[in-house]
């Protein structure tokens, strides 16, 4: 069974600001999470009290949480690798 993908408002705004060829690759990477929420190359982030994961798409990072019980992936942040980890 595949996972449902939901976006936090901030993540949707961040995706909308990214130029088209990069945004398309990011959208495809996010879409693939519905079938495999922990793909090769994903990394669990070391953030206290929060279950966050990260995948890469070029120079961009996608931060998301996985709720296995209800089969939901929530995209938290999308941004350039130098900026995305601030204020998590």
C-alpha positions in Angstrom: 0.0 0.0 0.0 1.4 3.4 -0.9 1.7 6.4 1.4 -0.2 9.6 1.0 1.9 12.7 0.6 0.9 15.9 2.3 2.8 19.3 2.2 3.1 21.8 5.0 2.2 25.2 3.7 5.8 26.4 4.1 7.1 23.4 2.0 4.6 24.1 -0.8 5.7 27.8 -0.9 9.3 26.8 -1.0 8.7 24.4 -3.9 6.8 27.1 -5.8 9.8 29.4 -5.6 12.2 27.0 -7.1 12.9 27.3 -10.9 11.2 24.8 -13.2 13.8 22.2 -14.1 14.8 21.8 -10.5 11.2 21.9 -9.2 10.2 19.1 -11.6 13.0 16.8 -10.3 12.1 17.6 -6.7 8.4 16.9 -7.4 9.3 13.5 -9.0 11.5 12.6 -6.0 8.7 13.5 -3.6 6.2 11.5 -5.6 8.5 8.4 -5.5 8.4 8.6 -1.7 4.8 7.3 -1.8 6.0 3.9 -2.9 9.3 3.9 -0.9 9.4 6.3 2.0 13.0 5.3 2.9 14.8 5.1 -0.5 18.5 4.4 -0.9 20.4 7.6 0.2 17.8 8.8 2.6 19.1 9.9 6.0 17.3 10.1 9.4 18.0 13.5 10.9 19.4 13.9 14.4 16.7 16.3 15.7 15.5 15.7 19.3 11.8 14.6 19.7 11.1 14.7 16.0 11.1 11.8 13.4 12.5 13.6 10.4 14.2 12.2 7.2 16.0 13.8 4.3 16.5 13.0 0.7 18.6 14.9 -1.9 17.6 16.1 -5.3 20.7 17.8 -6.8 21.7 20.7 -4.5 18.2 20.7 -2.9 17.1 18.8 0.2 13.6 17.5 1.0 12.9 17.2 4.7 9.9 15.0 5.6 8.3 12.9 8.3 7.0 9.4 8.0 3.9 8.1 9.8 3.9 4.4 9.1 0.7 3.6 11.1 -1.5 5.9 9.0 0.7 5.7 5.8 1.3 9.5 5.6 4.5 11.3 4.5 4.5 15.0 5.4 6.9 17.2 3.5 8.2 19.7 6.0 10.8 21.8 4.2 12.3 22.0 0.7 15.4 24.1 0.1 19.0 24.5 -0.9 21.4 22.4 1.0 23.0 25.3 2.8 19.7 26.8 4.1 17.2 24.0 4.6 18.4 22.8 8.0 18.0 26.2 9.7 15.1 26.5 12.2 14.1 22.8 12.1 
